[in-house]
Amino acid sequence: MATVSRRCARGMTLVELLVVLVIIGSLVGLLLPAVQMAREASRRTACGNNLRGLGIAVAAHEAARRSFPVGCLECSTKAPRRQIAWNAYILPYIEEGSAAAAFDFSRSYRAVENVRAAGTVVPLFLCPSTSRTKRTGPTTGDRNRNGRWDAGDDLAYTDYGGMYGVAYPVPEPLPQHAGVMQYERATRGTDVSDGVSHTVLIAECTGRDASFQSEWANGQNIFDQRATNPINASQNNEIWSDHPGLAGMVFCDGHVEFVSETIEQAALVALLTRAGGD
C-alpha cells in the first residue's frame, strides 16, 4: 500500500509578522516626507501661478489706466468711508466679470449692496498652502454668530496684500518709505524710481482673518513691513507665507519671485519701497 506524504501548511509566526510591520513602517516613514514635499512643491507652483495672474492683471490695468491700482480708496478720509481695495479694480482682468459687474464702487466694500460681489471666493486671491482655510474657511462668515447678516459678514479673503511700504519707528512716514500701493492715490510707473523690476507690488500675507482686515474687497489688506522684521517673522500684517522658508512676491514689472526668509534685511527693505534711492 503506497504511503502519501502531506506537507503541513505553515503560517507566519508572530515574530515574522512584527518584522514585516516594522519594514512597512520604515518605508512609510521614508516615503511620507517625500510625498509631503511633492505636495508642497505642487502648492507652491499653484501659488506662483496665482501671483503671475495678479501680475498680468495689474499690468493690464496699468496699460488701460496708465497707473497701478489705488491701494485703498477712502481709507484716510473721515467716515463714511468706502475703503475699497486694489483687488476690486483688477476684477475685469482676472476673468471675474460677474463680481466686477456686481461691485458698486459708490458704496462701502462691506455694504449690503456689495455682499454678492465681495463675498465671491476668488481662487486667484488664495494661496493653496494657507492655514486659514483649514481653520475658518475662505470667508468671514457670521462673524459674531448672531444668526443674521451684519455689515462685514460673508466677505471673501485674500492671501496676497498690496505693498504699502516700510514702517520705521518715527512719528511720520517719510516719502522714501512708501511702497506702490497707497491710500487715495494711484502710483504710476514713473513714480517707481528704484526700478519696476526691483520693487515689490504684491506680497504674500497669508492666513490673516477679519481681525487683520484681510478681505479682498477691504482696502486695509494692503500692509507695510516693519523695517526690522524679516520675512515670516510675524503674521500680524507682515510678509508671511505658509511655504516653508520663503514668501512669494509680485514685482512691478509683473515677474514673480519666491524670496528666502534669510535675505539680508537691508536688501528686503530696498525691495519694498519705490523711491528709496536704493
Buried (B, 14 or more C-beta within 10 A) or exposed (E): EEEEEEEEEEEEEEEEEEEEEEEEEEEEEEEEEEEEEEEBEEBBEBBBEBBBBBBBBBBBBBEEEEBBBBBBBBBEEEEEBBBBBBBBBBBBBBEBEEBBEBBBEEBBBBBEBBBBBBBBBBEBBBBBBBEBBEEBEBBBEEBEEEEEEEEBBBBBBBBBBBBBBBBBEEEEBEEBBBBBBBBEEBBEBEBBEBEBEBBBBBBBBBBBBBEBBBBBBBBBBBBBBBBEBBBBBEBEBBBBBBBEEBBBBBBBBBEBBBBEBEBEEEEBBBBBBBBBEE
